[in-house]
Amino acid sequence: MHLPRAPSSPWALALAALLFLIIPTNALYFYMDGQTPKCFLEELPKDTLVVGHFNAEVFDQTTGGYLPNPQVGILITVEEIFDNDHRVVNQKASGTGRFTFTAADSGDHRICFTASGAPAGGWLGSGSPNGQGGVKFTLDMAIGETSQLESTDKNKVQDMAAKVKDLNARLQDIRREQEREAEFRDQSEQTNSRVVKWTLIQLVVLGITCAWQLSHLRNFFIKQKLT
């Protein structure tokens, strides 16, 4: 297992210690040979959230380096040693992924990683020329309270919620505008209908008046002739 080189100056040591206090992450990488699991112990308090990001790279004989390989798979297991090795995580993932779990009780937890995905005698069983191993596994694990580790996710959720709220507000405005247009259209149709009815009534009244006047004039002329 290889860890990053520690700073040499006192000021650098103090700064590194401060950073580790502020950001509770453990970043490391190690080599895996064959399908032998690599495990380490972590003492976790109760209700502690653990979030890990990992990346597995396979040794390539042609380039002489470690490269991503879509055939590689990783099995992540977490066991509670204090509870008769009770397994709380059994996750199969690709070569690059993420895992998360919350410690149900305080105590030591065994976290193991196993590479798979090739037949026997393949790249999993043939390591690099210097004997480091066939798979280089990079792990970045954050350990802390839920509120600390999920602050970024919460911010993203809040941003999405704000966008959804804004979209809902716009939809409400559009609906109000549509309702106003529908109400205005109904009022216009009612007004037009009333105008048409009133025009018809006026025409009927005018027709009756004309008919009465013609009849009256006719009777008047008839009486004039008789006299």
QUIRAHU-V581642 format. One line per field, one symbol per residue. phi: phi as a letter, one per 40 degrees, with the letter a starting at -180 (. if undefined). psi: psi as a letter, one per 20 degrees, with the letter a starting at -180 (. if undefined). burial: 1 if it has 16 or more other C-alpha atoms within 10 Angstrom, else 0. A space follows every 50 residues. Layout:
phi=???
psi=???
burial=???
This chain:
phi=.bbcccccccccccccccccccbcbbbaaabbbgbccbbabacbccgccb bbbbabbbcbcccgbcbcbcccbbbbbbbcccbffccbbabbaccbaaba abccacicbcbbbbcahaccgccccbccdcgchcbcbbbbbbbicdcccb cccccccccccccccccccccccccccccccccccccccccccccccccc ccccccccccccccccccccccccccc
psi=ppqqpqqhqgghgggggghhhgnmqoprqrqpobkpqpqqqppprqkppp pppqppqqpphgikapqqpiiqqpppqpqohilllppipnpprahpaqqq rpohrqappopqppqrjqrpibhhioarhjjhrippoppopppaqghghj gghhgggggghgghggghgghgggggghggggghggggggghggggghgg ggggghgggggggggghghghghhhh.
burial=00000000000000000000000010001111111011000001100111 11011111110000010110011111111100000000100101110110 01100011111111111000001111110001111111101111100010 00000000000000000000000000000000000000000000000000 000000000000000000000000000
